Amino acid sequence: MAVLLLVLLLALVFAGLGFLVKVLWWVAIAVLVIWLLGFAFRSADSAGTRSRWYRW
């Protein structure tokens, strides 16, 4: 009985991790798109001057 509960608990944890990884992929794609748009608009805004893409 305890082994069955352990297997079910592991299956639940792995299913939750799979869902979380899928959600994190979508978040990573959204952040990448926002970053690329910001990079494109920033470089188009300062076309005449040399601009840094980092803020150090």
C-alpha positions in Angstrom: 0.0 0.0 0.0 2.8 2.4 0.9 4.6 1.7 -2.4 1.5 2.4 -4.4 1.0 5.7 -2.6 4.7 6.6 -3.2 4.3 5.8 -6.9 1.2 7.9 -7.2 2.9 10.8 -5.3 5.9 10.6 -7.7 3.6 10.5 -10.7 1.8 13.6 -9.4 5.1 15.4 -8.7 6.4 14.6 -12.2 3.2 15.7 -13.9 3.3 18.9 -12.0 6.9 19.5 -13.0 6.1 18.8 -16.6 3.3 21.4 -16.5 5.6 23.9 -14.8 8.3 23.4 -17.4 5.8 23.9 -20.2 4.6 27.2 -18.5 8.2 28.3 -18.0 8.9 27.8 -21.7 6.0 30.1 -22.6 7.2 32.7 -20.1 10.8 32.4 -21.5 9.4 32.9 -25.1 7.4 36.0 -24.0 10.4 37.5 -22.3 12.6 36.9 -25.3 10.1 38.6 -27.6 9.8 41.6 -25.3 13.6 41.8 -25.1 14.0 41.6 -28.8 11.3 44.3 -29.4 13.0 46.6 -26.8 16.4 46.0 -28.5 15.0 46.8 -31.9 13.2 49.9 -30.8 16.2 51.2 -28.8 18.5 50.7 -31.8 16.0 52.4 -34.1 15.6 55.3 -31.7 19.3 56.1 -31.6 20.2 55.5 -35.3 22.8 58.3 -35.5 24.7 57.6 -32.3 26.5 54.5 -31.1 24.3 53.0 -28.4 25.0 50.3 -25.8 22.5 47.5 -25.4 23.5 46.9 -21.8 23.2 49.2 -18.8 26.5 48.8 -16.8 
